[in-house]
Amino acid sequence: MVTNVAIDYGAGVSDAWRSIANFVPKLAAFLVILVIGWIIAKVLAKIVTVVLAKVGFDRLTARSGLDGVLAKGNYDAPSLLAKVVYYAILLVALQLAIGVFGPNPISDLLTKLVSWLPKLFIAIVIIVIVAAIARAVKDLVVGALGSASYGRLLGTGASVFIWAAGIIAALNQVGIATTVTTPVLIAVLATVGGVVVVGVGGGLIRPMESRWEGALAKISEEIPARRAERTSANVTAHGRAQYQTPGGEGYGQPVTEQFGHQSPPHSGQHHAEPGYGQPGGQYPPQQPPNQGWSQ
C-alpha cells in the first residue's frame, strides 16, 4: 500500500519569513532600548556622583569611619550609590527591552528587582548617617568623660546601641529578615528588662548593692576633681581676658612698659606715637614729680 504525502513547502517558507519579519523589529527595538538605557544610566550615575560630592556626602562618610572599609573595595560612598543608580537604570532598560517580546517570567523578575533597588539606596544612606551619628556620639561622650574611668565604656555602649538601631532600620527598609530582626530586638530588650527587674529586685540585691556603692563612691571622688579642673580653667581664662584687652598699643600692658622713652608733652613727639589721641590708644606718659617742664 503506497501513501502519498503532500508537503506544502511554500506555506512553510512563508511562515518562516513571517516569523523572521516579526522577530527582527523586536530585536532592533530591544537593542535600541538597551543602548538608550545604558547612556541614561551613565549620565545619571555621573550626576549622582557630582551632587553627592557637592552636598558633602564624602565628608559625612569620612566622619562615620566607613571610608576605610569601602577603600578596601576601591569604592567610596558616593561612587557606591552612583553604582546602585547605574545598575538600577540598566535593569529598568532591560525590563523594558525584554517586555518588547511580550509577557515572560524574566520580565516579572526584573520588575520586582527594579522596585527593590530604591529601598537598597535608602538603606545605604541610613547606614552612612547612622555610622556618622554613632561615631559623633561616641567622640562626644568620650571627650566629655575622657578622664573618667567610665567614659569610654559609656561612649562605646551608646555607639553600639545606635548601630544596632540603624542596622535594624536598614534591614527593615530593604525587607530583609524583618520577621527575624524585630522579634530578636524585642527579645533582647525583654531579656535586659527581665534581668534588671529580677536581679535588682531579687537575688542580686547584695551584689548589686556592693557594685553600686563602689561605682557611686568612685564617681563621687571624680566629680570634685572635674569641678576643680573646670574652675581652674575658668579662672585662667578670666585672668587672660582681663590682661589682654582690645585696646591700642600699650593699653592693657604693664605700667613699666609705658614709662620707657618719654619726652616733654609740648615737644610734638607724643602726637607721633602710635595710638595717642585715638580711641583705644595709649595714654600720655606721666611725668615723674621731680622732672617738671616749663614753658
Backbone as numpy.savetxt, mean C-alpha at the origin, in Angstrom:
# Nx Ny Nz CAx CAy CAz Cx Cy Cz
-26.94 -62.15 -58.39 -27.79 -60.97 -58.39 -26.90 -59.73 -58.39
-27.12 -58.82 -59.27 -26.29 -57.63 -59.43 -27.10 -56.41 -59.02
-26.49 -55.62 -58.11 -27.16 -54.40 -57.62 -26.44 -53.19 -58.19
-27.16 -52.34 -58.79 -26.60 -51.11 -59.35 -26.76 -49.97 -58.33
-25.65 -49.40 -57.91 -25.65 -48.29 -56.95 -25.27 -47.03 -57.69
-26.14 -46.09 -57.65 -25.88 -44.82 -58.34 -25.33 -43.81 -57.33
-24.22 -43.23 -57.62 -23.58 -42.24 -56.75 -23.67 -40.89 -57.43
-24.22 -39.97 -56.70 -24.37 -38.61 -57.24 -23.14 -37.80 -56.84
-22.11 -37.85 -57.67 -20.89 -37.11 -57.37 -21.11 -35.61 -57.41
-21.98 -35.16 -58.23 -22.23 -33.72 -58.34 -22.81 -33.14 -57.07
-23.74 -33.88 -56.44 -24.33 -33.39 -55.19 -23.30 -33.37 -54.06
-22.40 -34.39 -54.02 -21.37 -34.41 -52.98 -20.40 -33.25 -53.12
-19.97 -33.00 -54.34 -19.05 -31.87 -54.56 -19.73 -30.55 -54.23
-20.99 -30.46 -54.56 -21.72 -29.22 -54.26 -21.84 -29.00 -52.75
-22.09 -30.07 -52.00 -22.17 -29.94 -50.53 -20.82 -29.55 -49.94
-19.75 -30.11 -50.48 -18.41 -29.79 -49.97 -18.08 -28.32 -50.21
-18.37 -27.85 -51.41 -18.11 -26.44 -51.69 -18.99 -25.52 -50.84
-20.19 -25.96 -50.58 -21.09 -25.17 -49.74 -20.55 -25.08 -48.31
-20.02 -26.18 -47.80 -19.45 -26.19 -46.45 -18.22 -25.29 -46.38
-17.38 -25.39 -47.42 -16.18 -24.54 -47.44 -16.58 -23.07 -47.54
-17.58 -22.79 -48.35 -18.02 -21.40 -48.51 -18.59 -20.84 -47.21
-19.20 -21.71 -46.41 -19.71 -21.25 -45.11 -18.62 -21.14 -44.05
-17.58 -21.95 -44.16 -16.54 -21.98 -43.13 -15.51 -20.87 -43.31
-15.14 -20.58 -44.53 -14.07 -19.61 -44.79 -14.42 -18.22 -44.25
-15.60 -17.68 -44.46 -15.91 -16.37 -43.86 -15.86 -16.40 -42.33
-16.32 -17.51 -41.74 -16.26 -17.61 -40.28 -14.81 -17.64 -39.79
-13.95 -18.36 -40.52 -12.54 -18.39 -40.14 -11.90 -17.02 -40.27
-12.25 -16.30 -41.35 -11.71 -14.95 -41.52 -12.18 -14.03 -40.40
-13.46 -14.13 -40.05 -13.97 -13.31 -38.95 -13.30 -13.69 -37.63
-13.05 -14.98 -37.42 -12.35 -15.45 -36.22 -10.97 -14.80 -36.11
-10.21 -14.82 -37.20 -8.85 -14.26 -37.18 -8.89 -12.74 -37.01
-9.82 -12.08 -37.67 -9.91 -10.62 -37.55 -10.24 -10.21 -36.11
-11.18 -10.91 -35.49 -11.55 -10.60 -34.10 -10.36 -10.82 -33.17
-9.60 -11.88 -33.39 -8.43 -12.15 -32.55 -7.38 -11.05 -32.69
-7.12 -10.62 -33.92 -6.11 -9.58 -34.13 -6.55 -8.27 -33.50
-7.80 -7.88 -33.70 -8.30 -6.64 -33.10 -8.27 -6.73 -31.57
-8.67 -7.87 -31.03 -8.63 -8.05 -29.58 -7.22 -7.98 -29.03
-6.26 -8.54 -29.77 -4.85 -8.49 -29.33 -4.35 -7.05 -29.29
-4.69 -6.27 -30.31 -4.26 -4.87 -30.34 -4.88 -4.09 -29.18
-6.18 -4.29 -28.97 -6.85 -3.59 -27.86 -6.26 -4.00 -26.52
-5.94 -5.28 -26.37 -5.35 -5.76 -25.11 -3.99 -5.12 -24.85
-3.17 -4.99 -25.88 -1.86 -4.34 -25.71 -2.02 -2.88 -25.30
-2.94 -2.18 -25.96 -3.14 -0.76 -25.66 -3.67 -0.57 -24.24
-4.66 -1.35 -23.85 -5.24 -1.20 -22.51 -4.24 -1.59 -21.43
-3.43 -2.60 -21.67 -2.41 -2.98 -20.68 -1.40 -1.85 -20.49
-1.03 -1.19 -21.58 -0.11 -0.05 -21.47 -0.77 1.09 -20.71
-2.04 1.35 -20.97 -2.75 2.43 -20.26 -2.84 2.12 -18.77
-3.14 0.88 -18.42 -3.22 0.50 -17.00 -1.88 0.69 -16.32
-0.80 0.32 -16.98 0.54 0.49 -16.39 0.84 1.96 -16.14
0.53 2.82 -17.11 0.80 4.25 -16.96 -0.06 4.86 -15.86
-1.35 4.50 -15.82 -2.25 5.07 -14.82 -1.83 4.64 -13.41
-1.49 3.38 -13.23 -1.06 2.91 -11.91 0.24 3.56 -11.48
1.13 3.82 -12.44 2.37 4.52 -12.10 2.09 5.97 -11.71
1.10 6.60 -12.36 0.77 7.99 -12.05 0.15 8.12 -10.66
-0.68 7.18 -10.28 -1.34 7.27 -8.96 -0.46 6.76 -7.83
0.76 6.32 -8.15 1.68 5.88 -7.10 1.41 4.48 -6.57
0.87 3.61 -7.41 0.59 2.25 -6.95 1.87 1.48 -6.68
2.96 1.80 -7.40 4.23 1.12 -7.14 4.79 1.51 -5.78
4.60 2.76 -5.37 5.06 3.17 -4.04 4.25 2.47 -2.95
2.96 2.30 -3.21 2.14 1.56 -2.25 2.61 0.12 -2.13
3.00 -0.48 -3.25 3.52 -1.84 -3.21 4.84 -1.91 -2.45
5.69 -0.89 -2.65 6.96 -0.87 -1.92 6.73 -0.75 -0.42
5.76 0.06 -0.02 5.46 0.18 1.41 4.88 -1.11 1.98
4.17 -1.85 1.16 3.58 -3.09 1.65 4.59 -4.21 1.81
5.76 -4.09 1.16 6.76 -5.14 1.24 6.58 -6.24 0.22
5.59 -6.12 -0.68 5.36 -7.15 -1.68 6.28 -7.02 -2.89
6.99 -5.90 -3.01 7.85 -5.72 -4.17 8.97 -6.74 -4.20
9.49 -7.11 -3.01 10.55 -8.13 -2.96 10.06 -9.49 -3.40
8.82 -9.83 -3.04 8.25 -11.12 -3.45 8.00 -11.13 -4.95
7.45 -10.03 -5.48 7.16 -9.98 -6.91 8.42 -9.88 -7.75
9.50 -9.32 -7.16 10.74 -9.19 -7.92 11.34 -10.55 -8.28
11.05 -11.57 -7.48 11.57 -12.91 -7.80 10.99 -13.44 -9.10
9.80 -13.01 -9.45 9.19 -13.41 -10.71 9.33 -12.36 -11.80
10.22 -11.39 -11.59 10.46 -10.31 -12.55 9.19 -9.51 -12.85
8.38 -9.32 -11.80 7.15 -8.55 -11.93 7.07 -7.53 -10.81
6.28 -6.50 -11.05 5.85 -5.61 -9.98 4.33 -5.54 -10.03
3.74 -4.90 -9.03 2.28 -4.90 -8.93 1.61 -4.24 -10.14
2.07 -3.07 -10.62 1.42 -2.49 -11.81 1.49 -3.39 -13.04
2.66 -4.00 -13.28 2.78 -4.88 -14.45 1.95 -6.14 -14.29
1.82 -6.63 -13.05 0.99 -7.82 -12.82 -0.48 -7.52 -13.11
-0.96 -6.38 -12.62 -2.34 -5.99 -12.92 -2.54 -5.72 -14.41
-1.52 -5.16 -15.05 -1.61 -4.94 -16.50 -1.69 -6.26 -17.25
-0.97 -7.28 -16.76 -1.06 -8.61 -17.38 -2.46 -9.20 -17.21
-3.05 -8.99 -16.05 -4.42 -9.48 -15.83 -5.38 -8.83 -16.82
-5.25 -7.52 -17.01 -6.11 -6.82 -17.97 -5.84 -7.32 -19.39
-4.56 -7.53 -19.71 -4.18 -7.99 -21.05 -4.83 -9.34 -21.38
-4.68 -10.29 -20.48 -5.24 -11.62 -20.74 -6.77 -11.62 -20.65
-7.32 -10.73 -19.85 -8.79 -10.63 -19.80 -9.34 -10.17 -21.15
-8.70 -9.17 -21.75 -9.15 -8.69 -23.07 -8.95 -9.77 -24.13
-7.83 -10.49 -24.04 -7.60 -11.57 -25.00 -8.67 -12.66 -24.87
-9.04 -12.99 -23.65 -10.07 -14.01 -23.46 -11.43 -13.53 -23.97
-11.71 -12.25 -23.78 -12.96 -11.71 -24.33 -12.96 -11.80 -25.85
-11.81 -11.44 -26.45 -11.71 -11.54 -27.91 -11.83 -12.98 -28.38
-11.20 -13.91 -27.63 -11.29 -15.32 -28.00 -12.73 -15.84 -27.86
-13.40 -15.37 -26.83 -14.80 -15.77 -26.65 -15.66 -15.30 -27.82
-15.48 -14.04 -28.22 -16.25 -13.51 -29.35 -15.88 -14.23 -30.65
-14.58 -14.53 -30.79 -14.15 -15.19 -32.03 -14.71 -16.60 -32.13
-14.68 -17.34 -31.03 -15.23 -18.71 -31.06 -16.74 -18.68 -31.23
-17.39 -17.64 -30.72 -18.83 -17.53 -30.88 -19.27 -17.40 -32.32
-18.34 -17.05 -33.22 -18.68 -16.96 -34.64 -19.13 -18.31 -35.19
-18.56 -19.39 -34.66 -18.89 -20.73 -35.15 -20.17 -21.29 -34.52
-20.81 -20.49 -33.66 -22.05 -20.94 -33.06 -21.86 -21.36 -31.62
-22.94 -21.71 -30.93 -22.83 -22.14 -29.53 -21.97 -23.40 -29.40
-21.08 -23.39 -28.39 -20.21 -24.53 -28.15 -19.75 -24.50 -26.70
-19.31 -25.63 -26.14 -18.88 -25.67 -24.73 -17.70 -24.76 -24.43
-16.79 -24.59 -25.39 -15.62 -23.74 -25.15 -16.04 -22.30 -24.93
-17.00 -21.84 -25.70 -17.49 -20.47 -25.54 -18.12 -20.27 -24.16
-18.86 -21.26 -23.68 -19.46 -21.15 -22.34 -18.39 -21.11 -21.26
-17.35 -21.93 -21.41 -16.25 -21.93 -20.44 -15.52 -20.59 -20.42
-15.27 -20.03 -21.59 -14.60 -18.73 -21.66 -15.47 -17.63 -21.07
-16.77 -17.74 -21.22 -17.66 -16.74 -20.63 -17.54 -16.72 -19.11
-17.50 -17.88 -18.50 -17.34 -17.96 -17.05 -15.97 -17.44 -16.62
-14.93 -17.76 -17.38 -13.59 -17.31 -17.02 -13.46 -15.80 -17.15
-14.04 -15.23 -18.19 -13.99 -13.78 -18.39 -14.73 -13.05 -17.28
-15.86 -13.58 -16.86 -16.60 -12.95 -15.76 -15.88 -13.06 -14.43
-14.92 -13.99 -14.31 -14.18 -14.18 -13.06 -12.95 -13.28 -12.97
-12.38 -12.88 -14.11 -11.13 -12.11 -14.10 -11.25 -10.75 -13.40
-12.32 -9.98 -13.56 -12.41 -8.73 -12.77 -12.36 -8.96 -11.27
-12.90 -10.07 -10.80 -12.81 -10.39 -9.38 -11.36 -10.63 -8.97
-10.59 -11.28 -9.85 -9.17 -11.48 -9.56 -8.43 -10.15 -9.49
-8.75 -9.23 -10.38 -8.14 -7.90 -10.37 -8.39 -7.21 -9.04
-9.64 -7.23 -8.58 -9.99 -6.58 -7.31 -9.31 -7.29 -6.14
-9.19 -8.61 -6.20 -8.54 -9.35 -5.13 -7.06 -8.97 -5.02
-6.39 -8.78 -6.14 -4.98 -8.37 -6.11 -4.85 -6.99 -5.48
-5.74 -6.08 -5.85 -5.71 -4.73 -5.26 -5.94 -4.81 -3.75
-6.87 -5.68 -3.32 -7.13 -5.84 -1.88 -5.89 -6.33 -1.16
-5.19 -7.30 -1.74 -3.99 -7.84 -1.10 -2.92 -6.77 -0.96
-2.72 -5.97 -2.01 -1.69 -4.92 -1.95 -2.04 -3.88 -0.89
-3.30 -3.45 -0.85 -3.71 -2.45 0.14 -3.61 -3.00 1.56
-4.05 -4.24 1.74 -3.97 -4.86 3.08 -2.52 -5.01 3.52
-1.64 -5.39 2.60 -0.23 -5.52 2.96 0.36 -4.18 3.38
0.01 -3.11 2.66 0.50 -1.79 3.03 -0.03 -1.36 4.39
-1.32 -1.60 4.65 -1.90 -1.23 5.95 -1.27 -2.04 7.07
-1.08 -3.35 6.85 -0.49 -4.19 7.89 0.92 -3.75 8.23
1.71 -3.41 7.22 3.08 -2.97 7.50 3.09 -1.61 8.18
2.21 -0.71 7.75 2.16 0.61 8.39 1.74 0.50 9.85
0.75 -0.34 10.13 0.31 -0.51 11.52 1.42 -1.13 12.36
2.11 -2.11 11.81 3.20 -2.74 12.56 4.31 -1.74 12.86
4.71 -0.95 11.85 5.75 0.06 12.07 5.29 1.11 13.08
4.01 1.48 13.02 3.50 2.48 13.96 3.52 1.96 15.39
3.06 0.73 15.58 3.02 0.16 16.93 4.43 -0.07 17.46
5.30 -0.63 16.62 6.67 -0.89 17.06 7.40 0.42 17.32
7.15 1.45 16.48 7.79 2.74 16.71 7.31 3.42 17.98
6.02 3.28 18.28 5.49 3.91 19.49 5.89 3.15 20.74
6.00 1.83 20.65 6.32 1.01 21.82 7.61 0.22 21.60
8.51 0.79 20.79 9.72 0.06 20.46 10.61 -0.24 21.65
10.69 0.70 22.59 11.54 0.48 23.76 10.89 -0.43 24.78
9.60 -0.68 24.64 8.91 -1.57 25.57 9.11 -3.02 25.13
9.07 -3.92 26.09 9.30 -5.33 25.79 8.17 -5.95 24.98
6.98 -5.39 25.10 5.82 -5.97 24.42 5.49 -5.25 23.12
6.30 -4.26 22.71 5.99 -3.48 21.52 6.02 -4.30 20.25
7.08 -5.06 20.03 7.18 -5.86 18.81 6.12 -6.95 18.75
5.80 -7.53 19.92 4.76 -8.56 19.96 3.41 -7.99 19.56
3.06 -6.82 20.08 1.79 -6.20 19.72 1.75 -5.81 18.25
2.88 -5.29 17.73 2.93 -4.93 16.32 2.76 -6.13 15.41
3.43 -7.23 15.74 3.29 -8.45 14.93 1.87 -9.01 15.01
1.28 -8.99 16.20 -0.09 -9.48 16.34 -1.08 -8.67 15.53
-0.94 -7.34 15.55 -1.83 -6.49 14.76 -1.65 -6.73 13.27
-0.39 -6.91 12.84 -0.13 -7.17 11.42 -0.72 -8.50 10.98
-0.56 -9.53 11.79 -1.11 -10.85 11.44 -2.64 -10.80 11.37
-3.26 -10.09 12.29 -4.73 -9.99 12.27 -5.20 -9.29 11.00
-4.54 -8.20 10.61 -4.93 -7.48 9.39 -4.71 -8.35 8.16
-3.58 -9.09 8.12 -3.31 -9.98 7.00 -4.38 -11.06 6.88
-4.76 -11.65 8.01 -5.78 -12.70 7.98 -7.11 -12.17 7.44
-7.52 -11.00 7.93 -8.77 -10.41 7.45 -8.69 -10.08 5.96
-7.54 -9.57 5.49 -7.39 -9.24 4.08 -7.39 -10.46 3.18
-6.72 -11.53 3.60 -6.69 -12.74 2.79 -8.08 -13.35 2.68
-8.81 -13.37 3.78 -10.17 -13.91 3.74 -11.06 -13.05 2.82
-10.89 -11.73 2.88 -11.67 -10.85 2.00 -11.32 -11.08 0.53
-10.02 -11.29 0.24 -9.61 -11.54 -1.15 -10.15 -12.88 -1.65
-10.09 -13.91 -0.80 -10.63 -15.22 -1.20 -12.13 -15.16 -1.42
-12.82 -14.43 -0.57 -14.26 -14.27 -0.77 -14.57 -13.50 -2.05
-13.70 -12.56 -2.40 -13.91 -11.78 -3.61 -13.82 -12.65 -4.86
-12.82 -13.52 -4.91 -12.66 -14.38 -6.09 -13.52 -15.63 -6.01
-14.18 -15.84 -4.87 -15.07 -16.98 -4.74 -14.36 -18.29 -4.52
-13.15 -18.25 -3.95 -12.37 -19.46 -3.69 -12.53 -19.84 -2.23
-12.97 -21.05 -1.99 -13.03 -21.63 -0.65 -13.84 -20.76 0.31
-14.87 -20.14 -0.20 -15.70 -19.34 0.71 -16.41 -20.22 1.73
-16.72 -21.44 1.34 -17.37 -22.36 2.28 -16.41 -22.89 3.32
-15.11 -22.63 3.12 -14.10 -23.11 4.08 -13.58 -21.97 4.94
-13.26 -20.82 4.31 -12.63 -19.73 5.05 -13.56 -19.13 6.10
-14.82 -18.95 5.74 -15.75 -18.35 6.71 -15.96 -19.23 7.94
-16.23 -20.53 7.78 -16.32 -21.37 8.99 -15.03 -21.45 9.79
-13.89 -21.44 9.08 -12.61 -21.48 9.80 -12.43 -20.22 10.64
-12.75 -19.05 10.05 -12.63 -17.80 10.81 -13.56 -17.81 12.02
-14.80 -18.26 11.81 -15.74 -18.32 12.94 -15.24 -19.29 14.00
-14.69 -20.44 13.56 -14.20 -21.43 14.52 -13.02 -20.89 15.32
-12.11 -20.17 14.64 -10.95 -19.62 15.36 -11.39 -18.59 16.38
-12.28 -17.69 15.97 -12.76 -16.68 16.92 -13.52 -17.31 18.08
-14.33 -18.32 17.78 -15.06 -19.00 18.85 -14.11 -19.73 19.79
-13.05 -20.32 19.22 -12.08 -21.03 20.07 -11.35 -20.07 20.98
-10.91 -18.95 20.42 -10.21 -17.96 21.25 -11.14 -17.43 22.33
-12.38 -17.11 21.95 -13.33 -16.63 22.96 -13.62 -17.67 24.02
-13.77 -18.94 23.62 -14.03 -19.99 24.59 -12.87 -20.20 25.54
-11.64 -20.17 24.99 -10.46 -20.33 25.85 -10.38 -19.20 26.86
-10.64 -17.98 26.40 -10.57 -16.84 27.32 -11.63 -16.95 28.40
-12.87 -17.29 28.00 -13.95 -17.36 28.98 -13.73 -18.49 29.97
-13.44 -19.68 29.44 -13.29 -20.84 30.33 -12.01 -20.75 31.14
-10.92 -20.31 30.46 -9.64 -20.27 31.16 -9.59 -19.22 32.25
-9.99 -18.01 31.88 -9.95 -16.92 32.87 -10.99 -17.13 33.95
-12.16 -17.65 33.58 -13.21 -17.82 34.57 -13.17 -19.15 35.28
-12.27 -20.05 34.89 -12.24 -21.38 35.49 -10.88 -21.74 36.05
-10.32 -22.81 35.48 -9.12 -23.39 36.07 -7.85 -22.59 35.90
-7.84 -21.61 35.01 -6.61 -20.84 34.80 -6.60 -19.54 35.58
-7.39 -19.46 36.64 -7.46 -18.21 37.38 -6.11 -17.88 38.00
-5.53 -18.83 38.73 -4.26 -18.53 39.41 -3.10 -18.35 38.43
-2.91 -19.24 37.44 -1.84 -18.96 36.47 -2.02 -17.63 35.74
-3.26 -17.34 35.34 -3.50 -16.08 34.66 -3.30 -14.90 35.59
-3.65 -15.08 36.85 -3.46 -14.00 37.81 -1.98 -13.68 37.99
-1.16 -14.73 38.09 0.28 -14.49 38.25 0.87 -13.85 37.00
0.42 -14.32 35.83 0.93 -13.73 34.59 0.49 -12.27 34.45
-0.76 -11.99 34.79 -1.23 -10.62 34.70 -0.50 -9.72 35.68
-0.24 -10.22 36.88 0.49 -9.41 37.86 1.89 -9.10 37.35
2.57 -10.12 36.79 3.90 -9.86 36.25 3.88 -8.87 35.10
2.91 -9.05 34.19 2.83 -8.14 33.04 2.50 -6.72 33.47
1.54 -6.57 34.39 1.18 -5.24 34.85 2.30 -4.58 35.63
3.04 -5.38 36.40 4.18 -4.82 37.13 5.25 -4.32 36.16
5.49 -5.10 35.11 6.50 -4.69 34.13 6.06 -3.43 33.39
4.77 -3.38 33.05 4.26 -2.19 32.37 4.32 -0.97 33.28
3.97 -1.15 34.56 4.02 -0.03 35.50 5.44 0.47 35.72
6.43 -0.39 35.56 7.81 0.04 35.66 8.27 0.79 34.42
7.73 0.41 33.27 8.18 1.04 32.02 7.47 2.36 31.75
6.24 2.52 32.23 5.49 3.75 31.95 6.18 4.99 32.50
6.65 5.02 33.79 7.35 6.23 34.26 8.59 6.55 33.46
9.31 5.51 33.02 10.50 5.77 32.21 10.12 6.43 30.89
9.03 5.95 30.25 8.59 6.57 29.00 8.16 8.02 29.23
7.46 8.29 30.35 7.03 9.66 30.64 8.23 10.56 30.88
9.25 10.04 31.59 10.45 10.84 31.84 11.16 11.17 30.54
11.22 10.20 29.62 11.86 10.47 28.34 11.11 11.55 27.56
9.78 11.46 27.54 9.01 12.48 26.83 9.14 13.85 27.48
9.15 13.89 28.83 9.30 15.17 29.52 10.66 15.79 29.22
11.71 14.96 29.25 13.05 15.46 28.95 13.14 15.99 27.53
12.53 15.27 26.59 12.55 15.72 25.20 11.79 17.03 25.03
10.66 17.18 25.72 9.88 18.42 25.62 10.64 19.60 26.22
11.31 19.38 27.36 12.08 20.46 27.99 13.22 20.88 27.10
13.92 19.92 26.50 15.04 20.25 25.61 14.55 21.03 24.39
13.45 20.59 23.81 12.91 21.30 22.64 12.44 22.70 23.01
11.85 22.88 24.20 11.39 24.20 24.63 12.58 25.14 24.84
13.66 24.62 25.43 14.84 25.45 25.64 15.47 25.88 24.34
15.53 25.00 23.38 16.10 25.37 22.08 15.22 26.40 21.37
13.90 26.27 21.52 13.01 27.23 20.88 13.16 28.62 21.48
13.43 28.72 22.79 13.63 30.02 23.42 14.97 30.63 23.01
15.98 29.81 22.83 17.30 30.33 22.50 17.39 30.74 21.03
16.84 29.94 20.15 16.92 30.21 18.72 15.64 30.91 18.28
15.62 32.23 18.41 14.45 33.01 18.03 14.55 33.38 16.56
13.44 33.76 15.94 13.46 34.05 14.50 13.88 35.47 14.17
14.69 36.12 15.00 15.09 37.49 14.73 16.23 37.59 13.75
16.76 38.82 13.62 17.86 39.05 12.71 19.17 38.67 13.34
20.27 39.19 12.78 21.61 38.85 13.25 21.82 39.42 14.64
22.24 38.58 15.55 22.52 39.02 16.91 21.35 38.91 17.83
20.13 38.84 17.31 18.96 38.76 18.18 18.83 37.34 18.70
18.72 37.18 20.01 18.61 35.86 20.61 19.93 35.21 20.88
21.08 35.92 20.66 22.40 35.38 20.91 22.89 35.86 22.27
23.91 35.18 22.82 24.46 35.65 24.10 24.91 37.10 24.03
24.86 37.77 25.20 25.15 39.20 25.24 26.60 39.47 24.90
27.50 38.53 25.22 28.92 38.76 24.99 29.23 38.91 23.51
28.40 38.31 22.66 28.66 38.43 21.24 28.21 39.77 20.69
27.32 40.49 21.41 26.85 41.77 20.92 27.76 42.92 21.31
28.68 42.75 22.24 29.60 43.80 22.65 30.97 43.60 22.02
31.02 43.04 20.86 32.30 42.77 20.22 32.98 44.04 19.77
32.69 44.48 18.55 33.30 45.69 17.99 32.27 46.80 18.05
32.50 47.79 18.92 31.56 48.89 19.10 32.17 50.17 18.54
31.30 51.06 18.15 31.73 52.35 17.64 30.76 53.39 18.15
31.15 54.63 18.19 30.25 55.68 18.68 28.95 55.69 17.90
27.88 56.06 18.58 26.57 56.00 17.91 26.42 56.96 16.77
27.24 58.05 16.76 27.10 59.05 15.70 28.16 58.89 14.62
28.91 57.81 14.66 29.97 57.67 13.67 29.46 57.13 12.35
28.21 56.63 12.33 27.65 56.12 11.08 27.87 54.65 10.86
28.69 54.02 11.74 28.97 52.60 11.54 27.83 51.73 12.03
27.04 52.23 12.99 25.94 51.43 13.49 24.90 51.20 12.41
24.70 52.22 11.59 23.68 52.09 10.57 24.11 51.15 9.47
25.37 50.87 9.36 25.86 49.96 8.33 25.85 48.52 8.78
25.65 48.33 10.11 25.66 46.96 10.60 24.37 46.26 10.18
24.46 44.97 9.89 23.27 44.26 9.40 22.17 44.21 10.45
20.96 44.50 10.02 19.80 44.34 10.89 19.50 45.54 11.76
20.40 46.56 11.82 20.17 47.69 12.71 19.07 48.56 12.13
18.08 48.84 12.97 16.97 49.69 12.54 15.92 48.97 11.73
16.06 47.65 11.60 15.10 46.87 10.84 14.31 45.99 11.79
13.11 45.60 11.39 12.33 44.71 12.27 13.06 43.40 12.50
13.22 43.04 13.76 13.90 41.79 14.09 15.40 41.89 14.07
15.96 43.09 13.80 17.41 43.23 13.75 18.02 43.35 15.13
19.36 43.59 15.17 20.02 43.68 16.47 19.84 45.09 17.05
19.86 45.16 18.36 19.74 46.44 19.03 21.08 47.17 18.98
21.06 48.49 19.12 22.35 49.22 19.14 23.15 48.81 20.37
24.43 48.63 20.22 25.27 48.19 21.35 25.22 49.22 22.48
25.28 48.70 23.69 25.27 49.55 24.88 26.70 49.97 25.23
26.88 51.28 25.46 28.20 51.82 25.78 28.46 51.61 27.26
29.61 51.09 27.64 29.96 50.97 29.07 29.94 52.34 29.74
29.68 52.38 31.05 29.52 53.67 31.75 30.77 54.54 31.72
31.97 53.96 31.71 33.19 54.76 31.81 33.66 55.28 30.46
32.92 55.02 29.40 33.34 55.52 28.09 32.21 56.32 27.47
31.94 57.48 27.93 30.88 58.33 27.38 31.36 59.04 26.13
30.42 59.41 25.31 30.76 60.12 24.08 30.29 61.57 24.21
30.98 62.38 23.58 30.61 63.80 23.58 30.45 64.25 22.15
29.58 65.19 21.96 29.36 65.70 20.62 30.57 66.52 20.16
